[in-house]
């Protein structure tokens, strides 16, 4: 993985890496630090990290027939595309959840943990363990708006890195996440799953204090042009918001194109997509088309 959310090398974050899709590398055995905040409401994982399910799974509470048909079409589209995509869609009003057979597959998170970093900083500021400055808040805005890597690197370093941030990420739903022993334990080198991203965005929407939730929702609804893909494909009528992460993998044409966010009135539906194009020409464009197409098929034109 050479570049994080840029089509150019970011010197401070570059490490040559071999990547074997769907097989978890050796992971760190360091004991996790107890989280100071209450964990997110549990959501049963679709499968053990790094594995496949044989078939897509829906919860006992069902989506309406029109949306379920759209979801199935979107999954068929994803399966027709290069590589693979883990997908989880959730109806926050009824509790219906649909996840495909790749939702538990470990994929490099790229910049999606920036959303968890913002959650953590806001809660730590509430608890009085940090005191966020105007500069810090501007850096947080940059992380959410344009996925600024330098802003993330500054905040990660300034506020404790793995010791502080990563030890609490599972409390926000990222219970599958792993670091590897081959790479720095850094926000840009986290393996995670679509199930994790589903739990994270639902923590934001259901567990955060209202002021923090509203701040993040507003930021995700007004992202820079470089993030207007993936969940954004739901279309303007859906009022989407997203946090994306992208990276070229192994310099072989593969790209990782991840997107997590919400659509619909009152952010009713959440969608998490983790796409690995694997070895394919123009992987960045292919992956962007895949993730955007999944959301478009599900939601564009669904809201009137």
C-alpha positions in Angstrom: 0.0 0.0 0.0 1.8 3.1 -1.2 -0.4 6.1 -0.9 -3.2 6.9 1.5 -6.1 8.9 0.0 -3.9 10.5 -2.6 -2.8 9.5 -6.1 0.8 10.5 -5.0 3.2 9.2 -2.4 2.9 10.5 1.1 6.5 10.2 2.3 5.8 10.0 6.0 3.4 7.1 5.6 4.9 5.1 2.8 6.0 1.5 3.5 6.3 -1.1 0.8 3.9 -3.9 1.7 2.8 -7.3 0.4 -0.9 -7.8 0.6 -2.8 -11.1 0.4 -6.5 -10.4 0.2 -8.8 -12.2 2.7 -5.9 -13.8 4.7 -5.0 -11.9 7.8 -1.2 -11.3 8.3 0.4 -12.0 11.6 -1.2 -9.6 14.1 0.1 -7.8 17.1 -0.3 -9.7 20.4 -0.1 -6.6 22.6 -2.9 -6.6 25.2 -5.6 -4.0 24.6 -6.1 -1.1 27.0 -9.5 -0.9 28.7 -11.7 1.7 27.0 -13.0 4.6 29.1 -16.3 4.8 27.3 -19.2 2.4 27.0 -19.0 0.0 24.1 -21.3 0.2 21.2 -24.4 -1.9 21.3 -23.3 -5.4 20.1 -24.0 -6.4 16.5 -23.2 -10.0 15.8 -20.4 -10.3 13.2 -21.2 -11.9 9.9 -18.2 -14.2 10.1 -14.9 -14.5 11.8 -12.4 -11.9 10.5 -10.7 -12.8 7.3 -13.3 -15.4 6.3 -16.2 -15.7 3.8 -19.8 -16.6 4.4 -21.3 -18.9 1.9 -24.3 -16.7 1.2 -25.5 -13.1 2.0 -27.3 -12.8 5.3 -30.3 -10.6 6.2 -31.7 -10.1 9.7 -35.0 -11.5 10.8 -36.5 -7.9 10.4 -36.8 -7.5 6.7 -36.3 -4.6 4.3 -39.3 -3.6 2.2 -39.4 -5.6 -1.0 -38.4 -2.8 -3.3 -35.2 -2.0 -1.3 -34.4 -5.7 -0.8 -34.6 -6.2 -4.6 -32.3 -3.2 -5.0 -29.8 -4.6 -2.5 -29.7 -7.9 -4.2 -29.1 -6.2 -7.6 -26.3 -4.2 -6.0 -24.7 -7.3 -4.7 -25.0 -9.0 -8.0 -23.3 -6.0 -9.6 -20.5 -6.1 -7.0 -19.9 -9.8 -7.7 -19.6 -9.0 -11.4 -16.8 -6.5 -10.8 -13.1 -7.1 -10.5 -11.9 -8.2 -7.0 -14.4 -8.3 -4.2 -16.5 -6.0 -2.0 -17.7 -6.4 1.6 -21.1 -4.8 2.0 -23.3 -4.1 5.0 -26.6 -2.1 4.8 -28.7 -1.3 7.8 -32.2 0.2 8.4 -31.9 2.1 11.6 -35.7 2.5 11.9 -36.6 -1.2 11.7 -33.4 -2.8 12.7 -33.1 -4.7 9.4 -29.5 -5.6 8.4 -28.2 -7.2 5.2 -24.5 -8.2 4.8 -22.9 -10.1 2.0 -20.4 -12.9 2.1 -17.4 -10.6 2.2 -18.5 -8.4 5.1 -16.1 -10.1 7.5 -13.1 -10.0 5.2 -10.1 -8.1 6.6 -9.1 -5.3 4.2 -6.7 -2.4 4.8 -8.9 0.4 6.3 -7.0 3.2 4.5 -8.5 6.5 5.8 -11.8 5.3 7.3 -10.2 5.2 10.8 -10.1 9.0 10.6 -13.8 8.9 11.5 -13.0 6.9 14.7 -10.2 9.3 15.5 -12.7 12.2 15.5 -15.1 10.3 17.7 -12.3 9.5 20.1 -11.0 13.1 20.3 -14.5 14.5 20.9 -15.2 12.0 23.8 -11.8 12.6 25.3 -12.3 16.3 25.2 -15.7 15.8 27.0 -14.0 13.7 29.7 -11.3 16.4 30.2 -8.4 14.1 29.4 -7.5 16.4 26.4 -8.3 20.0 25.6 -8.8 20.4 21.9 -7.6 23.7 20.4 -8.9 25.6 17.5 -6.1 24.2 15.4 -7.0 20.6 16.5 -10.6 21.2 15.4 -9.5 22.6 12.0 -7.4 19.4 11.6 -10.4 17.3 12.4 -12.4 19.2 9.8 -9.7 18.5 7.2 -9.7 14.8 8.0 -13.4 14.5 7.5 -13.8 17.0 4.6 -11.0 16.0 2.3 -9.4 13.1 4.2 -6.2 15.1 4.8 -3.4 12.7 5.7 -1.1 15.3 7.2 -3.9 16.4 9.5 -4.5 12.8 10.6 -0.8 12.2 11.2 -0.5 15.4 13.3 -3.4 14.4 15.5 -2.4 10.8 15.8 1.0 11.8 17.0 -0.1 14.7 19.2 -2.7 12.7 21.1 -1.1 9.3 21.8 -1.1 7.2 18.7 -1.8 3.5 19.1 -1.7 3.7 22.9 -4.5 6.1 23.1 -6.6 5.9 19.9 -6.4 2.3 18.8 -7.0 0.9 22.3 -10.5 2.5 22.2 -11.5 1.9 18.6 -13.2 -1.4 19.5 -15.4 0.6 21.9 -16.8 2.4 18.9 -17.6 -0.9 17.1 -14.3 -1.8 15.4 -13.9 -5.1 17.1 -12.5 -6.9 14.1 -9.6 -4.4 13.5 -6.0 -5.6 13.6 -2.5 -4.2 13.3 0.1 -6.4 11.6 3.6 -7.0 12.8 4.9 -6.1 9.3 3.8 -2.5 9.4 3.8 0.5 11.7 0.9 0.6 14.2 -0.5 3.7 12.6 -4.0 4.8 11.6 -3.1 4.1 7.9 -2.1 0.5 8.6 -5.2 -1.0 10.2 -6.9 -4.1 8.8 -10.6 -3.9 9.3 -14.0 -5.2 7.9 -17.2 -3.8 6.5 -18.8 -5.1 9.7 -16.5 -2.9 11.7 -17.4 0.2 9.6 -21.1 -0.6 9.9 -20.7 -0.7 13.7 -18.7 2.5 13.7 -21.1 4.6 11.7 -24.0 3.3 13.8 -22.1 4.3 17.0 -21.7 7.8 15.6 -25.5 8.0 14.8 -26.9 6.4 17.9 -24.4 6.6 20.8 -22.6 10.0 20.5 -24.0 13.1 22.3 -26.3 15.0 20.0 -23.9 17.9 19.4 -21.1 15.6 18.3 -23.4 13.5 16.2 -24.8 16.6 14.4 -21.3 17.9 13.8 -20.1 14.7 12.2 -23.2 14.3 10.1 -22.9 17.9 8.8 -19.2 17.3 8.0 -20.0 14.0 6.2 -22.7 15.6 4.2 -20.5 18.4 2.9 -17.3 16.5 2.0 -14.8 17.8 -0.6 -15.1 16.6 -4.3 -12.4 14.0 -3.7 -14.8 12.1 -1.4 -18.0 12.4 -3.4 -18.1 8.8 -4.5 -19.0 5.5 -2.8 -22.0 6.0 -0.5 -22.3 9.4 -2.3 -23.7 7.5 -5.3 -27.1 7.3 -3.5 -27.8 10.7 -5.2 -28.7 14.2 -3.9 -32.3 13.2 -2.9 -30.9 10.7 -0.4 -28.9 13.4 1.3 -25.9 11.1 1.7 -22.9 11.6 3.9 -19.7 9.5 3.8 -16.1 9.0 5.0 -14.0 7.3 2.3 -10.6 5.7 2.3 -8.5 4.7 -0.7 -5.1 3.5 -1.5 -3.1 1.7 -4.2 -2.0 -1.7 -3.2 1.4 -3.3 -4.0 1.9 -1.0 -7.1 0.4 -3.7 -9.2 -2.8 -2.0 -10.3 -4.8 -3.0 -7.3 -6.7 -0.4 -5.4 -8.6 -0.4 -2.1 -11.7 1.8 -2.3 -13.7 2.0 1.0 -16.7 4.0 1.8 -19.0 4.2 4.9 -21.9 6.6 5.5 -25.6 7.1 5.6 -28.5 8.0 3.3 -32.2 8.9 3.6 -34.4 11.0 5.9 -32.9 11.2 9.4 -29.9 9.2 8.2 -32.2 6.1 8.3 -30.0 3.8 6.3 -26.3 3.2 6.8 -24.0 1.6 4.2 -20.5 0.2 4.6 -18.4 -0.9 1.6 -14.9 -2.2 1.5 -13.7 -2.9 -2.1 -10.4 -4.5 -3.2 -10.1 -4.4 -7.0 -7.2 -6.9 -6.8 -4.9 -6.9 -9.9 -6.7 -4.8 -12.5 -5.8 -2.0 -14.9 -7.0 1.4 -13.8 -7.9 0.0 -10.4 -8.6 3.4 -8.9 -11.3 4.2 -11.4 -12.6 0.7 -11.4 -12.9 0.7 -7.6 -14.5 4.1 -7.5 -17.1 2.9 -10.1 -17.7 -0.2 -8.1 -18.3 1.4 -4.7 -20.4 4.2 -6.2 -22.4 1.8 -8.3 -23.3 -0.3 -5.3 -24.8 2.7 -3.5 -26.4 4.1 -6.7 -28.2 0.8 -7.4 -29.5 0.5 -3.8 -30.6 4.1 -3.2 -30.6 6.5 -6.2 -34.3 7.1 -7.0 -35.5 5.2 -4.0 -36.3 8.4 -2.1 -39.0 10.6 -3.6 
